[in-house]
Amino acid sequence: MRNRLNIIYGLVISFALCLFPGMVASASTIVQISCGGFHSLALKSDGTVWAWGLNIQGQLGDGTNIDKKIPVQVKELGNVAAIAGGVWHSMALKTDGTVWAWGGNWAGQLGDGTTKSRNTPVQVNDLRSITAIATKGQHSVVLKSDGTVCTWGRNAYGQLGDGTTTDRHTPVQTRVLNKIISIAGGGYHGLARKADGTIWAWGLNTYGQVGDGSITDRAIPVSVSGLDNAVSITCGGDHSIALKNNGTVMTWGFNKSGQLGDGSTVGRNTPYPVDGLKNVTAIASGGDHTLVLRSDGTVWAWGSNSSGQLGDGTTTDRGVPTLVKKLEYVTSVSSGGQHSLALKADGTVWGWGLNKNGQLGDGSNSNRNTPVQVICE
């Protein structure tokens, strides 16, 4: 029956392309997704940004502070190349290399020189030639075209990497970092990957999330111990993940809910392999859970599952990878505080987990322990 439906669907699309080639071919599709703490973002191929979920700080960027159960367009924002969601704020990188931000700003995480929250985007001060953006907590991280890193926002634990613990309302340069090719921002720490595959980390290290073998906070980046050949990095609330060039995954940091995927709840202050997991092509991390995408288009998850954010049909925490149900042909994944998103090859977005504020985008406030489709225009 399923094959028959797929054939019928293909015939319908082909017929539509013949009759209305301009209209169908020009339809804007979703090309990137990002989870904030309790909200979600999507970037369309036309350069517009859409958002849904919690909006108390204006993090949806639609000019209001009202939660939205389905996606709404971020106002006055176009030509966007990348997006990133923090706990209370959102960021966008435009094609001209400038960075824009909106939402909560009490620690200066919008980078506009104030502590005033914004419900529409404002430009981050004095930033040009930016190639990547990242955020997960109350600070922001960007990568410049010259391989250096700039940060701003909350800095209580040295998560800006500038050698201080002073909050910054405009960008400052992170010390000792150069030749960086990718970045990640965690709850209170940050990661950067060099061209040689080594990883550097800084910020809160109470749980070993910096990965240097200690539990000492670092206000200046240090090298993560025993890790090279990394091709991707991501930060959770208090843990870190790296994807190696052989398709395996390494994790370190906080592990109370099993978010390191090693079958225990024991924290690690140096990287440790997730056993039995191969052919991984992408990684994502939420507050206390982790997602990976495998080359066959399936998604696997582990860690905290109190709201169904692992998508396995239960609310039971998992210390080892478990298959996300009813999900295939996935091309990218993202994780929020207690919810998860996946983008499929057909351009549809699917969400699961906590939905109290509408962050799953299915028009409801019901938690989901298996994926549901986001209602997109």
C-alpha positions, 0 to 999 in steps of 0.5 A: 500500500505504501509503495502504491501511495508513493507512486501516486504521489510522484505522479501528482507532483510530476503532473503539477510540474507540467501544468504549473512549472513556475509556481511549483518550482519556485515554492520556498522550502525549509533548508535549516532548523534550529531549536532554542530552549523552548522555541524553534526556528526554520530557515527557508530557501528564500532567505526568510526565517520562521519561528514558533513556541515560547515568546515571552522575551520576543524570541520569535521575532514577530513583533509580539510576546505571544507564544505561537503554536505554528510557525510565524515569520520573523519580521524585517529579516531576509537574505539569511544564510544560517540560524541559531536558537538560544535559551531565550534569544535567537540569531541569524547570519545574513548573506552579507556576513552581518549578524542579527539577534532578537529575544531576551537580552538581560546579559547582553546576548543580543550584542547591540550594546544594551540589555533591552530585550527585542521582539524584532531583530537588531544588528549585532554591533561591529561585526562583519565577515562572519561565516558561522553562528552558534548559541545554546544558552545566554551567550552568543558565539560567531566565527569570522572569516579569518578563523578567529572567534568572537563572543558576547552575553553572559560570562559568569563562568568564562563562557566568552573565553576572553579571560574574564568573567564579565558579561559583554554587551558587544562582541569581544574576541575569544583568546588564543583561538585561530584557524578555527573552522566550526563553533558550538555554544553550550549552556555555559561553555563553548567549543571550537574546531580547528582545521587539524581536527583538534577541539578547543573548549572553555567556560563552566567545567563543573561536570568536565564538559570542557574535556581537559581532564579537570573540573576547573572552569576555563576563561581561556580556551584549552585543548580537549584531551585525546581528541583529533580527526573531529569533523563536527561538534555540538554542546548540550546544557552541560555536556559536549559531543564530537563526530569523528571522520570515521562516523563514530561519536565521542561525548564528555561532561554531565551524564546524570540522565545518560546523555553521554550514551555510554550506558552509565550515569557517570560523568566524564571529563575527557572524551569517551566513545559511544559504543555500537554507533557507526555511520553517523553523519550529523550530531545535535544536543539538547539540554540533557539529551543527544541526537545523531543522524545516521547515513541511512536517514534514521535518527537515534537519541539518548539521555533525558526523556521526561517529555518524550524528547527521545522520540521512542514512544516512551518517557523513559531515560535512555543511557544508550542510543535508541531509534526515534520512531516513525522517522526516515529520510532525515537530512538534519536534526536539532535539539532544544531544552526538552524537544527535538526537530528533524528536517526530512529530504522532502522539506518537511519538519518533524518535532517531538518532546515538550510542547507546553509552549507550542515549540513542536509547531503542530498547533497544539500544546500536547507533548509528543513522544513520537514525531509529529509534523510541523504545520508550515506554510 
